[in-house]
Amino acid sequence: MIQYRKYVIRQCKTCKKELKIRNDYIKIHTGFCRNCRKKKDWENPKYRKYMSESHKGKKSGRALPIGESNFNNLLYTYKKSAEKRGIFFDLTNEQFRKITKQNCHYCGKKPSQIHSAGKKKRFNGYWIHNGIDRIDDNRGYIFSNVVPACKRCNYSKQGMTKDVFLEMVREIYLNHYENDTVGSRAIGTK
């Protein structure tokens, strides 16, 4: 037999809002609605001190550290993208975190891409990162086959192997800087 819960209607002691309280919770109910109880708690200096010390670097009691949810979203995006393209993905969370926080393997640029999982009301910081480049595009995202890469280098490399890409960069450099006489091809002059 199904037993339905019984409710009692009470009034908040502060704002006089009507509250619907389960019968079995009446003994532990404070007499305040949720908003008034939170305000009352924050008026207590001991409670405020406890909350500020126990939640340093966090937005609220259940929130992840600042930027962590966007890190998780970026990792999920990489995994799903690899899955859609049929590419093997075998990086742990810590390996992914370590790689995306390193300077670009090719040009040395510091992490500068900003990842935010969307324009949500509940904002919890950005994840600033570099992308991940597969050294050999025929192999998947495995730790021995990936390096950090800024967006510019990753797009420039496209499907080339690391050696072919670096040879192309060397040829560009030689063409524009090594073979020129000093100042003859200064940028912005004809």
Contacts in CASP RR format, 6 or more apart in sequence:
PFRMAT RR
TARGET T0000
AUTHOR 0000-0000-0000
METHOD contacts of the structure
MODEL  1
MIQYRKYVIRQCKTCKKELKIRNDYIKIHTGFCRNCRKKKDWENPKYRKY
MSESHKGKKSGRALPIGESNFNNLLYTYKKSAEKRGIFFDLTNEQFRKIT
KQNCHYCGKKPSQIHSAGKKKRFNGYWIHNGIDRIDDNRGYIFSNVVPAC
KRCNYSKQGMTKDVFLEMVREIYLNHYENDTVGSRAIGTK
5 22 0 8 1.000
5 23 0 8 1.000
5 24 0 8 1.000
6 22 0 8 1.000
6 23 0 8 1.000
7 20 0 8 1.000
7 21 0 8 1.000
7 22 0 8 1.000
7 23 0 8 1.000
8 20 0 8 1.000
8 21 0 8 1.000
8 22 0 8 1.000
8 23 0 8 1.000
8 26 0 8 1.000
9 18 0 8 1.000
9 19 0 8 1.000
9 20 0 8 1.000
9 21 0 8 1.000
10 18 0 8 1.000
10 19 0 8 1.000
10 21 0 8 1.000
10 29 0 8 1.000
10 31 0 8 1.000
11 17 0 8 1.000
11 18 0 8 1.000
11 19 0 8 1.000
12 18 0 8 1.000
12 19 0 8 1.000
12 31 0 8 1.000
12 32 0 8 1.000
12 33 0 8 1.000
12 36 0 8 1.000
13 31 0 8 1.000
13 32 0 8 1.000
13 36 0 8 1.000
14 32 0 8 1.000
14 33 0 8 1.000
14 36 0 8 1.000
14 39 0 8 1.000
14 40 0 8 1.000
15 33 0 8 1.000
15 35 0 8 1.000
15 36 0 8 1.000
17 33 0 8 1.000
19 31 0 8 1.000
19 33 0 8 1.000
21 29 0 8 1.000
30 37 0 8 1.000
32 40 0 8 1.000
41 47 0 8 1.000
42 48 0 8 1.000
55 61 0 8 1.000
57 65 0 8 1.000
57 66 0 8 1.000
58 64 0 8 1.000
58 65 0 8 1.000
58 66 0 8 1.000
59 66 0 8 1.000
59 124 0 8 1.000
63 124 0 8 1.000
64 72 0 8 1.000
64 124 0 8 1.000
66 124 0 8 1.000
66 125 0 8 1.000
67 124 0 8 1.000
67 125 0 8 1.000
67 126 0 8 1.000
67 127 0 8 1.000
68 124 0 8 1.000
69 117 0 8 1.000
69 124 0 8 1.000
70 115 0 8 1.000
70 116 0 8 1.000
70 117 0 8 1.000
70 124 0 8 1.000
70 125 0 8 1.000
70 126 0 8 1.000
70 127 0 8 1.000
71 97 0 8 1.000
71 115 0 8 1.000
71 127 0 8 1.000
71 129 0 8 1.000
73 115 0 8 1.000
73 117 0 8 1.000
73 127 0 8 1.000
74 100 0 8 1.000
74 115 0 8 1.000
74 127 0 8 1.000
74 129 0 8 1.000
75 93 0 8 1.000
75 96 0 8 1.000
78 89 0 8 1.000
78 96 0 8 1.000
78 132 0 8 1.000
78 141 0 8 1.000
79 89 0 8 1.000
82 88 0 8 1.000
82 89 0 8 1.000
82 140 0 8 1.000
82 141 0 8 1.000
83 89 0 8 1.000
87 134 0 8 1.000
87 140 0 8 1.000
87 141 0 8 1.000
88 139 0 8 1.000
88 140 0 8 1.000
88 141 0 8 1.000
88 142 0 8 1.000
89 140 0 8 1.000
89 141 0 8 1.000
90 140 0 8 1.000
90 141 0 8 1.000
90 142 0 8 1.000
90 143 0 8 1.000
91 99 0 8 1.000
91 132 0 8 1.000
91 141 0 8 1.000
91 142 0 8 1.000
91 143 0 8 1.000
91 146 0 8 1.000
95 143 0 8 1.000
96 132 0 8 1.000
99 130 0 8 1.000
99 131 0 8 1.000
99 132 0 8 1.000
99 146 0 8 1.000
99 147 0 8 1.000
99 148 0 8 1.000
100 111 0 8 1.000
100 127 0 8 1.000
100 129 0 8 1.000
100 130 0 8 1.000
100 131 0 8 1.000
100 132 0 8 1.000
100 148 0 8 1.000
101 111 0 8 1.000
101 129 0 8 1.000
101 130 0 8 1.000
101 148 0 8 1.000
102 111 0 8 1.000
102 130 0 8 1.000
102 148 0 8 1.000
103 109 0 8 1.000
103 110 0 8 1.000
103 111 0 8 1.000
103 130 0 8 1.000
103 148 0 8 1.000
104 130 0 8 1.000
104 148 0 8 1.000
104 149 0 8 1.000
104 150 0 8 1.000
104 153 0 8 1.000
105 133 0 8 1.000
105 147 0 8 1.000
105 148 0 8 1.000
105 149 0 8 1.000
105 153 0 8 1.000
106 133 0 8 1.000
106 147 0 8 1.000
106 149 0 8 1.000
106 150 0 8 1.000
106 153 0 8 1.000
106 157 0 8 1.000
106 165 0 8 1.000
106 166 0 8 1.000
106 169 0 8 1.000
107 150 0 8 1.000
107 152 0 8 1.000
107 153 0 8 1.000
108 150 0 8 1.000
109 130 0 8 1.000
109 150 0 8 1.000
109 152 0 8 1.000
109 153 0 8 1.000
110 130 0 8 1.000
111 128 0 8 1.000
111 129 0 8 1.000
111 130 0 8 1.000
111 148 0 8 1.000
112 128 0 8 1.000
112 130 0 8 1.000
112 150 0 8 1.000
113 128 0 8 1.000
113 129 0 8 1.000
113 130 0 8 1.000
113 131 0 8 1.000
113 150 0 8 1.000
113 151 0 8 1.000
114 126 0 8 1.000
114 127 0 8 1.000
114 128 0 8 1.000
115 126 0 8 1.000
115 127 0 8 1.000
115 128 0 8 1.000
115 129 0 8 1.000
116 123 0 8 1.000
116 125 0 8 1.000
116 126 0 8 1.000
116 127 0 8 1.000
130 148 0 8 1.000
130 149 0 8 1.000
130 150 0 8 1.000
131 148 0 8 1.000
131 149 0 8 1.000
131 150 0 8 1.000
131 151 0 8 1.000
131 154 0 8 1.000
132 141 0 8 1.000
132 146 0 8 1.000
132 147 0 8 1.000
132 148 0 8 1.000
132 149 0 8 1.000
133 146 0 8 1.000
133 147 0 8 1.000
133 148 0 8 1.000
133 149 0 8 1.000
133 153 0 8 1.000
133 154 0 8 1.000
133 157 0 8 1.000
134 140 0 8 1.000
134 141 0 8 1.000
134 145 0 8 1.000
134 146 0 8 1.000
135 145 0 8 1.000
135 146 0 8 1.000
135 147 0 8 1.000
135 161 0 8 1.000
135 162 0 8 1.000
136 145 0 8 1.000
136 161 0 8 1.000
136 162 0 8 1.000
137 159 0 8 1.000
137 160 0 8 1.000
137 161 0 8 1.000
139 145 0 8 1.000
147 162 0 8 1.000
149 157 0 8 1.000
156 165 0 8 1.000
157 165 0 8 1.000
160 168 0 8 1.000
176 185 0 8 1.000
END
